Amino acid sequence: MASNKIGKAIKQGCKGDKKMEGFLLDLLDFHMSGKSWWKEDYKKLMKKYVEEEDDEN
């Protein structure tokens, strides 16, 4: 239920910025997975979005 509200707030707050919306929704999903050993997977997720940004600049 709370994640639904957070997801809606992300979509509303990121209008016009689909990359940020995607990043925040992926991050929310990742944190909701309940993993306690997430360090490497978290780094991969962050790197994915940083590399996408670098490719465009």
C-alpha positions, -999 to +999 in steps of 0.1 A: +000+000+000+027+025+010+048+016-020+018+024-042+016+059-028+054+063-032+052+051-068+024+076-076+044+104-059+075+096-080+055+096-112+038+129-103+071+145-092+091+133-122+068+145-150+090+153-180+120+134-167+115+097-176+150+088-167+147+100-131+113+084-129+127+051-140+156+054-117+135+061-086+110+034-095+138+009-099+153+020-067+120+017-049+114-018-063+150-028-053+145-016-017+111-033-015+127-067-025+138-071+011+174-081+003+199-076+031+229-083+009+222-057-017+256-039-019+268-052-053+233-052-069+228-017-057+261-006-072+250-022-105+217-003-105+234+030-098+261+023-125+233+016-151+218+050-147+252+068-145+263+051-177+231+061-194+237+097-185+273+096-196+263+081-230+240+111-237+266+138-228 
